[in-house]
């Protein structure tokens, strides 16, 4: 099964340097990752030679076998912090970025490894076959990196060369640059091609499209190879110089972006314009090559992003102010060496600006217990919001599970924020405490109670915070945080609850369902008496629709046994004293017996009870004696109502029924 590997800096560097023995995957350039066809790899054997022909000379086909190169390649690229789409504070390797990578691996079959750089950027290593790697890279850039868009204008007649046969050239270009390229329809008069993707990807795609257009242009095309280090002087600060050259000469000048390690500059246009542009560019190159020198300085890797600035603006600012080019090491490199190239008298001011930019922003760590972090943040983040409102340039980051808080921003503001946070920590440590107790996980839901009733009561009563781990964590550690006295009281109550649940037992009693209502009583009065007698026992009756005879008792073992004996004794008395008879009545007379709104039935019950009919017989008296007594006390109007017939008509049948009942 595929998985996302999260690398440390050390293991990532080790993997990149090829220290792992036995790895067949290496960093292979895209143009070299050629997979030969079957016929190229295994050409057919030559025909058997004729008699007298030399057999020692190898066949021509077999003498030209191309070496088979590894079909698995590895590509590494970097996503800067400011271009990361997901910047949450969750545990690295377990958030949205990991989910996205797992989904991409399942779709493409490539293997992806993530590592977090010191500047909080992402280093991503993609391994697999060329096609899988390119598809995975495009997906990663689209889903993990913030997207931008730009347009490039080339002649309408050149669009078809960008698309290629059956769209193959366009697909290859999108995979190569990890961008989305939208070309207007042939019937659309608009000639602008829209490119969506990351900043680097857009620059690469723009460069490639311009090269395709230049190759198809019937005007002159010249390719000049100048050292990459001198390209900033040719382009000028913010590309102003190369734009001026294009306007003056009328030639189109394409300089590869800094992210593309190519020395080639392509110039297209009219022959005279191209020649003029070449002369101007060559003059700039020769001048800078003669007059400039270099110095190297060491700056912490974490400070490099402040020298580069957003979208490289700080580097352009230094070039504009001093005429010195600042060369930064690659983002995925661990090197801390920065090279300044320029005229000797200008290197000093440029170096001063580099150090000023590097020190303009600092990173400070404040140590605080991890459990205290949310109290430092405050309810709904009010504590941190108050600090960031006063010091808006300071970025405060809490690392989940670690006892450190990172502060990043201008030196003075960071120092002020650090002092405020340390004051908050000091205050909280003086009046806050925590406790941890280990409670069996099977009791956690009882600690929480129905809809959180138990735990919410404890939180409110003792003014504490209680964290009970989720079932998926398979952990019994319950953590209590808050006022020291409240923490101790809450701890004691939770331990008592756990102790009671440890001794708790469950017992099932078999009680016929017809007795359930009698035991419960009207409005639950009788069962309330039982519960008051055994307050620690929970008595659960089944729902009437279940037609179950099982009554469940739950509570401390001794109390459950006492309650069970009490209920068994009560049931035995009910069984002994209960008696019922059935009286046959024609269906058409039922409404006469019930009466309007049940008035007749209610009146009969009241009079019968007042006369002793249906009451519990005294101990030792027989049920038959009690029945005869009740029979003789039946009011005559009740008998007439019961049968709705003349007295003579119902007396013999009732007498016969009683005789059969008593026998």
Secondary structure by P-SEA (a helix, b strand, c coil): cbbbbbbcaaaaaaaaaccccccccccccccccccccccccccccccccccccccccccccccccccccccbbbbbbbbccccccccccccccccaaaaaaaaaaaaccbbbbbbbccccbbbbbbbccaaaaaaaaaaaaaccbbbbbcccccccccccccccccaaaaaaaaaaccbbbbbccccccccbbbbbccaaaaaaaaaaaaaaaaaacccbbbbbbcccccccccccccaaaaaaaaaaccbbbbbbcccccccbbbbbccaaaaaaaaaaaaaaaaaaaacccbbbbbcccccccccccccaaaaaaaaaaccbbbbbccccccccbbbbbccccaaaaaaaaaaaaaacbbbbbbbcccccccccccccaaaaaaaaaacccbbbbbbccccbbbbbccaaaaaaaaaaaaaaaaaaaacccbbbbbcccccccccccccaaaaaaaaaaccbbbbbbcccccccbbbbbccaaaaaaaaaaaaaaaaaaaabbbbbbbbccccccccccccaaaaaaaaaacccbbbbbccccccccbbbbbccaaaaaaaaaaaaaaaaaaaaabbbbbbbbccccccccccccaaaaaaaaaaaaaacccccccccccaaaaaaaaaaaccaaaaaaaccccccccaaaaaaaaaaaac
